Amino acid sequence: MKIERIQEMLKSKEKTDVFYEDRPVWIQDIHNNMATVGFIDNNEERDVFIEDLYEDNLYN
């Protein structure tokens, strides 16, 4: 995923499904080429590379 797309999603009121390693996440913050994400399936938080995030419909 590109940082511009993440910034667009964060400003939007629409829900966008975002994934990291096949797990749904919400993006909490971005800094440089990293994003702080929270995993929807538990309370885990992690800093991940922005390029490793992807949208659900990207490959459809």
N, C-alpha and C positions, 0 to 999 in steps of 0.2 A: 504494500500500500504506500502511497505517496503522502507526504506531510500536508500538501495542499488539500487532498481529499479528506484527511482527518479534520483539518481546520474547518472545512465546509460542513462536515457532519456535526461537529461540536456546536456550530452556530445554528444549525437547523433544528426545528422542532419535530421533524419526522424521525421515527425510529429506524435505525439501520442495523442489521445483524452483522456483527464483526466477530471474527474468530482468530484464535491463536492455537496452533496445533490441534485443530478439530474441536476445540472447546470454545463455547461462546463467552465473550468478554465484553465489558464496557470500558471505554477509554476514560480515564480519570484526568490525565494530564499528559502533555507532550513537552519534551525538552530535548533540543538538538535532534538526534536521530533515534531517540528512545521515547517510549510511551509507558506510562504507568497504567496498568490495566488491572481490573478486578474480574475474577472469574465468576460467572453467574451460577455455576453449579456448586460453589462453596465460598468461603470467606477469604480465599487466598488472593493476595495482591502480588504483582511482580512487575519489574521493569523489563521490557522487551524491545527489541529492535522494531521500529515502525515498518520496515520492509517485510517483517514476518507476519504482519497482520493482514487479513484479507476479508472481503465481504462475501456473504453467503451466495449471492448471485453472480459472482465473478466468473465462475466456470460453467454457468448454465446457458 
